[in-house]
Amino acid sequence: MSPSNQPAWVVYSRPNCGLCDEFKFQLAELLGQRAADVQVVDVDSHPELKRKYGDRIPVLTVDGDYVCGVRVDVERVRRYL
């Protein structure tokens, strides 16, 4: 958990990615006010992340744990709420 005892939500994404935009939209609807705490990381701005994820984005992690990728898995996300 982050210092504020809130889970650290991170979406690995890239600009101009329609699938990423849809993923973030669906996640925001699911999280409500907590969506403001989601950090979005551009994998293209980090060479190691670009190698790790390639085209397998978007990816959601919570506190470093993989939650889901490509599509929002509502049940898995709810486990972290």
Secondary structure, DSSP 8 states (H G I E B T S, - for coil): --TTSS--EEEEE-TT-HHHHHHHHHHHHHHGGGGGG-EEEEGGGSHHHHHHHTT---EEEETTEEEEESS--HHHHHHT-
